Amino acid sequence: MEKMIGISIGQLQQKYGDARALEIAREIGADAVDFGLDQPANDYRREDSLYAKGDEAVTAYYRELGARARALGLIVSQTHGKLSGFKSVAEENDALVENSRLDILATAALGAPVCVIHTATTGGNGSDATSAQMHRLNYEQFTRILPYAAEHGVKIATETFGDSPRHGCCDFFGNADEFIKGYQAVKASEWGQYFTTCIDTGHSNKAMRFGNPTPADVIRRVGSDIAVLHLNDNDTLTDQHKPPLSGTIDWEDVLTALDEVGYGGVYNMELNLRCFGKELMIDTAAFSVKVMRNLLRTHERV
């Protein structure tokens, strides 16, 4: 059975709107989408935001989009929630929890099983944040959000990280050991059955500069806890989010590692669709789907 290929459509949503972005994804041959909820307008504190209109409005809007995706023959395999993780600022953390609750509500309405939410980062907390502080923030963030996931039957995926460009160091959770330790702590909580992981190959590729494993070996270490993917490539130096085979990642090893851990989900790409120019966003997405499909077919023959 041919593996399903997905693409993150956040940039297409920003340019063309949510409904048209779904249509484009189908037109370029994607089987599934990672639906972007991390839009600037999705903040309940903004009067012009859908999130400020209440739960019924959020549910109705995304339920209609989910039905539209299914009518097109698309699977909404995952969503991407908020990017800013917990900091030592109570008001910001409270806002993140409420916006994440609404992301989960939207995810359930779309019919997606997983919402990816970033953890606390060095970029948000500074390179002098202690290990204890970072793990506490990570644990508090997810254990405050996960009850909403349980309520709506959705899983939350924490995402592998890379470097912290602002500080010129590895992000705290870009360290594979710390990432796994933080994941396991939350997994051991009462909400653990609703917690899973998203592998971002580009992030792991950047973390290699600081002595971390290759993206393929991160996959092997996380193992069967991988639920969703953000496949993308780079030069190890910047978070380029380029199509596979346009950077330095060993893609045959990545695909082999996913086989080894028994991954059976969507091969979703999270790309900077403007990397070859904003006029070529759709072309870049279409070509990337072809590249990934050919990669998978070639890998099957090896």
DRENFIPA-901139 format. One line per field, with one value per residue (C-alpha): residue number from 0; x, y negated, z negated. Coordinates in steps of 0.001 Angstrom, whole numbers, plus 500000, padded with zeros to 6 digits. Layout:
<nodes>
mimi: [NUM:...]
east: [X:...]
north: [Y:...]
up: [Z:...]
</nodes>
This chain:
<nodes>
mimi: [0:1:2:3:4:5:6:7:8:9:10:11:12:13:14:15:16:17:18:19:20:21:22:23:24:25:26:27:28:29:30:31:32:33:34:35:36:37:38:39:40:41:42:43:44:45:46:47:48:49:50:51:52:53:54:55:56:57:58:59:60:61:62:63:64:65:66:67:68:69:70:71:72:73:74:75:76:77:78:79:80:81:82:83:84:85:86:87:88:89:90:91:92:93:94:95:96:97:98:99:100:101:102:103:104:105:106:107:108:109:110:111:112:113:114:115:116:117:118:119:120:121:122:123:124:125:126:127:128:129:130:131:132:133:134:135:136:137:138:139:140:141:142:143:144:145:146:147:148:149:150:151:152:153:154:155:156:157:158:159:160:161:162:163:164:165:166:167:168:169:170:171:172:173:174:175:176:177:178:179:180:181:182:183:184:185:186:187:188:189:190:191:192:193:194:195:196:197:198:199:200:201:202:203:204:205:206:207:208:209:210:211:212:213:214:215:216:217:218:219:220:221:222:223:224:225:226:227:228:229:230:231:232:233:234:235:236:237:238:239:240:241:242:243:244:245:246:247:248:249:250:251:252:253:254:255:256:257:258:259:260:261:262:263:264:265:266:267:268:269:270:271:272:273:274:275:276:277:278:279:280:281:282:283:284:285:286:287:288:289:290:291:292:293:294:295:296:297:298:299:300:301]
east: [500000:501400:502285:500292:502006:501002:501976:501719:499467:499897:501554:498946:496233:497810:497937:494830:492561:491720:489286:491375:494510:492735:491826:495409:496702:494416:495273:499011:498495:498764:496847:496741:497385:498846:496380:497913:496229:499322:498047:498536:494785:494050:494341:491279:492666:492177:488696:488852:489782:487530:488871:487309:483845:483522:483552:480462:481838:485208:483588:481220:483942:486411:483748:482766:486413:486847:483820:485304:488583:486801:484730:487993:489351:491879:492795:493545:496223:497391:497202:499903:499051:500851:504591:505518:506029:505830:507947:508291:505456:502176:499905:501495:501312:497634:496962:498877:496782:493506:494637:495824:492425:490863:493444:492368:488704:489499:491543:488653:486218:488481:488568:492337:493774:496880:497763:501457:502388:505897:507450:509357:512437:515799:514748:511860:513637:517302:520411:520893:517654:518436:517664:515202:513414:513090:511775:509330:507998:507714:505824:503505:502720:501651:499905:497788:496873:496430:493144:491515:492988:491470:488104:488013:489765:492794:496484:499107:502483:505616:508093:511818:513908:517220:519359:518582:519895:519424:521779:524145:523628:521587:518031:517523:515063:517135:519339:517981:518554:516670:513861:513313:513571:510978:508688:508862:508059:504826:504068:504189:501517:497840:497356:500142:497906:497102:500763:502951:505768:506360:509747:511034:513952:515245:515370:517256:519619:520569:521051:523763:526176:526100:526865:523337:522283:521351:517655:517468:519005:516644:513816:515370:515675:512107:510844:507214:506152:506285:502776:503367:506171:507548:509850:512132:515769:518465:522206:522527:523053:519627:516017:515425:512533:513518:512174:513843:517083:517845:519929:522277:519939:520445:516875:517399:518518:515513:513074:514864:514645:510912:510487:512511:510312:507128:505911:502657:501374:501421:504753:504047:506367:506573:508229:508990:507001:508539:512099:512302:510248:506723:505489:506417:504694:502244:504924:507248:504523:503622:507239:507894:504979:506462:509913:508591:506480:509485:511683:509247:508846:512595:513081:510555:512624:515927]
north: [500000:496610:494312:491113:487774:484618:480980:478176:475518:472610:470331:471215:470369:466973:466129:467820:468403:471625:473146:472393:473759:477099:477096:476335:479200:481600:480143:480702:484346:484314:486992:485100:481704:480266:477438:474258:472903:470896:467877:464448:463844:466958:465217:464852:461532:459912:458506:459358:462983:465974:467242:464220:465224:468221:472006:472398:470116:471888:475313:474330:472738:475602:478297:476820:476804:480402:481399:479504:481379:484732:483779:483081:486475:484964:486139:483497:485616:483022:479369:476972:475041:472226:471695:469856:472220:471415:468644:467398:464920:466104:463913:465086:468700:468371:466901:469736:472304:470670:470291:473912:474981:473308:474926:478291:477417:476486:479670:481829:479940:480480:484193:484234:486621:484642:481013:480083:477533:476213:476577:474006:472808:471258:468453:467622:468137:467271:469395:468948:470785:473799:477393:477561:474434:475683:479078:477469:475144:478050:480192:477403:476328:479705:480944:477785:478244:482017:482159:480287:482816:485620:483856:483704:486976:485290:485960:483254:483745:482103:481265:481939:478767:477573:474557:471166:468692:465705:467234:469151:472426:475589:475039:476733:479252:479484:481699:485177:486370:483426:483732:487397:486768:483986:486085:489065:486931:485682:489128:490497:488016:488880:487367:489360:491332:488069:487060:487993:486644:484876:485348:482235:483451:479960:479043:482244:481594:478211:479686:481960:478996:479325:483033:484367:487412:487328:486887:490635:491516:489152:491108:494353:492984:491663:494872:495876:492707:490813:489896:487168:485669:482316:483421:480703:480131:477540:476838:477487:473747:472135:473294:473226:475712:476669:479638:483023:483553:479822:479844:482167:484754:488430:489173:492869:493224:491187:493402:496526:495318:494646:498201:499556:497882:499002:495569:495933:492369:489593:488453:484792:482027:478702:476420:472783:472629:469220:470616:470241:467044:466208:466400:470106:471253:473580:474853:475539:477420:479455:480337:481274:483726:485319:485479:487153:489624:490561:490833:493248:495346:495515:496444:499277:500752:500677]
up: [500000:501008:498154:497712:498321:496517:496604:494066:495595:493160:495723:498338:495808:495201:498912:500312:497313:495518:498024:501096:499365:498970:502652:503654:501507:503353:506761:506213:505296:501499:499613:496325:494767:491616:490992:489563:486441:485508:487418:485805:485918:483856:480497:478281:476991:480418:480980:484699:484020:484584:481258:479547:480782:478508:478695:480882:483583:483556:483756:486560:488694:488465:488721:492093:493220:492086:494170:497110:496781:496723:499774:501587:500556:498138:494663:492043:490429:487921:486978:485852:482727:480970:481435:478242:475328:471635:470154:466596:467211:465723:467864:471124:470008:469123:472568:474228:472370:473452:477070:477042:475681:478702:480996:479595:480131:483740:484201:483049:485281:488290:487509:486976:484373:483352:482599:482572:479897:479271:475860:473820:475680:474970:477310:475004:471685:472290:472381:468626:467783:465623:466501:463615:464839:468405:467364:464931:467653:470086:467578:466455:470001:471258:468122:468159:471839:471981:470002:472910:475344:473276:473246:477044:477867:479438:478853:478314:479970:478643:481395:481601:481585:482977:482181:480673:483282:480976:478415:480712:478878:478989:477834:474476:475935:479104:476971:477680:474102:472597:475146:474354:470598:470824:472990:470662:467612:469181:470604:467049:465888:465633:469098:470744:473110:474898:475346:478298:480488:483783:485439:487204:489324:490018:486343:485528:488435:486962:483486:484896:484786:481007:480821:481146:483194:486860:487697:488434:485089:483259:484891:483663:480128:479937:481547:481602:479759:483073:484243:486847:488919:490044:492851:494208:495146:494476:494507:490710:490148:490570:490292:494040:494172:497708:499679:499146:501099:501209:498006:496152:494584:495443:496524:497156:493541:492333:494229:493029:489429:489795:491066:488164:485541:487288:488357:490266:490460:493032:494469:493883:495089:493264:495801:496397:499609:500330:500417:504208:504299:503126:506718:506773:503587:505307:507710:504768:502920:506010:506784:503146:503166:506299:504687:501545:503509:505633:502530:500925:504065:504564:500915:501241:504079:502170]
</nodes>
